């Protein structure tokens, strides 16, 4: 599952369990009290949900002691969502490496790398020059 899909699914769970304020600072929630046992319990649950949804490698990269779920969430955001330009370059390279030959347009599009939601759109000029250069 890509990051945007995982993010949407996770946000939906947090909304459903009234825990969205633990990951989203735009919600107007009262400031948590360090002594509020219920808030702490929800905080640990949300942080656990985040950690269990990660690969072992990613988990090892971001796990820290005494960090809020919100800061874990921000770390993941920074790792994946701030890397859009690099992903666009990677998609362009993958697109240029597709051998078109006698593929139909539909088959070509199925073989083409699909950008994640929110990635830079692939311009028609890239598609055109790619299909021209790959007609071998």
HELIX and SHEET records of a PDB file:
HELIX    1   1 UNK A    3  UNK A   16  1                                  14    
HELIX    2   2 UNK A   20  UNK A   22  5                                   3    
HELIX    3   3 UNK A   37  UNK A   52  1                                  16    
HELIX    4   4 UNK A   56  UNK A   62  1                                   7    
HELIX    5   5 UNK A   69  UNK A   80  1                                  12    
HELIX    6   6 UNK A   81  UNK A   83  5                                   3    
HELIX    7   7 UNK A   84  UNK A   96  1                                  13    
HELIX    8   8 UNK A  105  UNK A  111  1                                   7    
HELIX    9   9 UNK A  124  UNK A  133  1                                  10    
END                                                                             
